[in-house]
Amino acid sequence: MKMISKKRKEIVQKLDLSKKYDPKEAIQILKNNSYVKFNETLDLAIKLSIDTSKTDQNIRGIINLPHGTGKNIKVAVMAKGDKAKEAKDAGADIVGENDLIENIQKGILDFDLLIATPDMMSSVGKLGKILGPKGLMPNPKLGTVTQDISSAVKNAKSGQVQYKNDKSGIIHGGIGKLDFKEEDLIENLIAFYDSILKSKSDTIKKTKGSFIKKVSITSTMGFGLEINIGSLH
């Protein structure tokens, strides 16, 4: 750990962390200065000019990144009958009904995303205190409560990203792995950025100033580099 900290310190000293970079230059810097043995994730952080205490200003959405995330998403589906079969055929990792409910009640949450059919929501609702804090509660607005189970599973597996702002008004999201092509990472970054812009509510549109205050990227063990917002248009 000390060796990593020393290496990181040496790299940071060579960089101008107060500069605003174009996406390509920032990605190249993170790629060229990776000092760990695993394939790092490239994370995007977008600081919004919103009042998070007002529910109508909070941002939440979903996006299918053009080049995926590089992450293997473990998908669970709560459904029965034909819909359960549809989920299995689409590639869901876990499919269940009462057995899945019992596991969740026991605190066994060995999945990254939970999808449910509408008829299962009365049962899912009782699990809100467990699923809610983990960000795993199915939501029709995010496509995780649906009759089209096949599409929902395939979208999740292909690199779909759910996002929402935290209490500081910042949205975080993985936009790929560091070994992705630069062009693919840039396209994912711009797609994510555009999705946030389009999610701006009518209430926020009436507020003064820029909706997006700051955009930065970092690798898992790297350092944050601010992106020139003008280069994303």
C-alpha positions in Angstrom: 0.0 0.0 0.0 2.9 2.4 0.8 4.5 1.7 -2.6 1.2 2.5 -4.3 0.8 5.7 -2.3 4.4 6.7 -3.2 3.9 6.0 -6.9 0.6 7.9 -6.9 2.2 10.9 -5.2 5.0 10.9 -7.8 2.5 11.0 -10.7 0.3 13.7 -9.1 3.3 15.9 -8.7 3.9 15.8 -12.4 0.4 16.9 -13.3 -1.5 20.1 -13.3 -4.7 19.2 -11.4 -6.0 22.7 -11.7 -6.2 22.5 -15.5 -9.4 21.7 -17.5 -8.6 19.0 -20.0 -10.2 17.9 -23.2 -11.6 14.3 -22.9 -8.9 12.7 -25.1 -6.0 14.2 -23.2 -7.5 13.4 -19.8 -8.1 9.7 -20.8 -4.6 9.4 -22.2 -3.1 10.7 -19.0 -5.1 8.2 -16.9 -4.2 5.4 -19.3 -0.5 6.2 -19.3 -0.2 6.7 -15.6 -2.0 3.6 -14.4 0.2 1.8 -11.8 -1.9 -1.1 -10.7 -2.1 -4.6 -12.1 -5.9 -4.8 -12.6 -8.0 -3.2 -15.3 -9.4 0.0 -13.7 -12.8 1.5 -14.3 -13.1 5.0 -15.6 -15.5 6.9 -13.4 -17.4 10.1 -14.4 -18.5 12.7 -11.8 -20.9 15.5 -12.8 -21.5 18.3 -10.3 -25.0 19.8 -10.8 -26.3 23.2 -9.8 -29.4 21.9 -8.0 -31.0 22.1 -4.5 -31.1 18.5 -3.4 -33.5 19.3 -0.6 -36.2 19.9 -3.3 -37.4 16.6 -4.6 -38.4 18.1 -8.0 -34.8 19.1 -8.6 -33.2 15.7 -7.9 -32.1 13.9 -11.0 -32.5 10.2 -11.7 -32.3 8.3 -15.0 -31.0 5.4 -17.0 -28.8 5.2 -20.1 -27.5 2.5 -22.5 -23.9 3.5 -23.1 -22.9 2.9 -26.8 -19.9 0.8 -25.8 -21.1 -0.7 -22.5 -19.3 -0.5 -19.2 -17.1 -3.5 -19.3 -18.7 -4.7 -16.1 -20.4 -8.0 -15.7 -23.8 -7.1 -14.2 -25.5 -9.8 -12.1 -29.2 -9.5 -12.8 -31.9 -11.0 -10.6 -35.5 -11.2 -11.8 -38.6 -11.7 -9.6 -41.3 -13.2 -11.8 -43.3 -16.4 -12.2 -44.6 -18.7 -14.9 -43.8 -17.7 -18.5 -42.1 -14.5 -17.4 -39.7 -16.5 -15.2 -38.8 -18.6 -18.3 -38.5 -15.4 -20.4 -36.0 -14.1 -17.8 -33.9 -17.3 -17.9 -33.9 -17.3 -21.7 -32.7 -13.7 -21.8 -29.7 -14.5 -19.6 -30.8 -13.5 -16.1 -28.4 -14.7 -13.4 -31.1 -15.3 -10.7 -34.8 -16.0 -11.3 -37.2 -16.6 -8.5 -40.4 -15.8 -6.6 -40.9 -16.8 -3.0 -37.4 -18.3 -2.8 -35.9 -15.0 -4.0 -38.0 -13.0 -1.5 -36.9 -15.2 1.4 -33.2 -14.8 0.4 -33.6 -11.0 0.3 -35.3 -11.1 3.7 -32.3 -13.0 5.0 -30.0 -10.2 3.6 -28.7 -12.3 0.7 -28.4 -9.7 -2.0 -26.0 -11.4 -4.4 -27.0 -9.3 -7.4 -26.4 -5.9 -8.9 -29.8 -5.2 -10.3 -33.3 -6.4 -9.5 -36.1 -6.5 -12.2 -39.7 -7.4 -11.4 -42.9 -7.9 -13.2 -45.8 -5.6 -12.1 -47.7 -8.4 -10.5 -44.8 -9.1 -8.1 -44.6 -5.5 -6.8 -46.9 -6.1 -3.9 -44.4 -8.6 -2.6 -41.4 -6.4 -3.6 -42.9 -3.4 -1.8 -42.5 -5.3 1.5 -38.8 -5.5 0.9 -38.4 -1.7 0.5 -36.5 -1.3 3.8 -33.9 -3.8 2.6 -33.7 -2.9 -1.1 -34.1 0.9 -0.9 -30.9 1.8 1.0 -29.0 -0.4 -1.4 -30.4 1.3 -4.5 -31.9 -2.0 -5.6 -35.6 -1.2 -5.5 -37.3 -1.9 -8.9 -38.7 1.3 -10.5 -41.0 1.5 -13.5 -39.4 4.8 -14.5 -36.0 3.0 -14.8 -37.5 0.1 -16.7 -36.9 -2.4 -13.8 -40.6 -2.9 -13.3 -41.9 -4.2 -16.6 -43.7 -6.9 -18.6 -40.9 -6.8 -21.2 -38.6 -8.9 -19.1 -36.4 -10.0 -22.0 -35.5 -6.5 -23.1 -34.9 -5.3 -19.5 -32.5 -8.2 -18.9 -30.7 -7.7 -22.2 -30.3 -4.0 -21.7 -28.9 -4.5 -18.2 -26.4 -7.0 -19.5 -25.3 -4.8 -22.5 -24.1 -1.9 -20.4 -27.1 0.0 -19.1 -26.3 2.5 -16.3 -28.7 3.9 -13.7 -27.8 7.2 -12.2 -29.0 9.6 -9.5 -27.4 12.6 -7.8 -26.1 12.3 -4.2 -26.7 14.7 -1.4 -24.0 17.0 -2.7 -25.7 17.2 -6.1 -23.1 15.0 -7.8 -23.9 12.2 -10.2 -21.3 9.3 -10.4 -21.1 6.6 -13.0 -18.7 4.1 -14.6 -18.2 4.8 -18.3 -16.0 1.8 -19.2 -12.7 0.1 -18.5 -9.3 1.8 -18.9 -8.3 -0.7 -21.6 -11.3 0.5 -23.8 -10.3 2.4 -27.0 -10.0 6.2 -26.3 -12.7 6.8 -28.9 -15.1 4.4 -27.2 -14.6 6.0 -23.8 -15.1 9.5 -25.2 -18.4 8.4 -26.9 -19.6 6.9 -23.6 -18.6 10.0 -21.7 -20.5 12.3 -24.1 -23.5 10.0 -24.2 -23.7 10.1 -20.4 -23.2 13.9 -20.3 -26.0 14.4 -22.9 -28.3 12.1 -20.9 -27.9 14.3 -17.8 -28.5 17.5 -19.8 -31.7 16.0 -21.2 -32.9 15.0 -17.7 -33.1 18.7 -16.6 -36.6 19.3 -15.2 -38.8 22.2 -15.9 -38.2 23.5 -12.3 -34.4 23.5 -12.8 -34.8 25.2 -16.2 -36.2 28.2 -14.4 -33.2 28.5 -12.1 -30.3 30.8 -12.9 -26.8 29.7 -13.9 -25.4 26.6 -15.5 -27.1 23.3 -14.8 -23.8 21.4 -15.0 -21.1 23.1 -12.9 -18.3 20.7 -13.2 -17.3 17.4 -15.0 -14.4 15.2 -14.0 -13.1 11.7 -14.7 -10.9 9.4 -12.6 -9.7 5.8 -12.7 -10.3 3.5 -9.8 -6.9 4.1 -8.2 -6.1 7.3 -10.1 -6.7 11.0 -9.6 -9.5 13.3 -10.7 -9.0 15.4 -13.9 -11.5 18.1 -14.7 -13.0 18.1 -18.2 -13.5 21.2 -20.3 -17.3 21.2 -20.6 -17.2 23.1 -23.9 -15.4 20.2 -25.5 -18.4 17.9 -24.8 -20.8 19.8 -27.1 
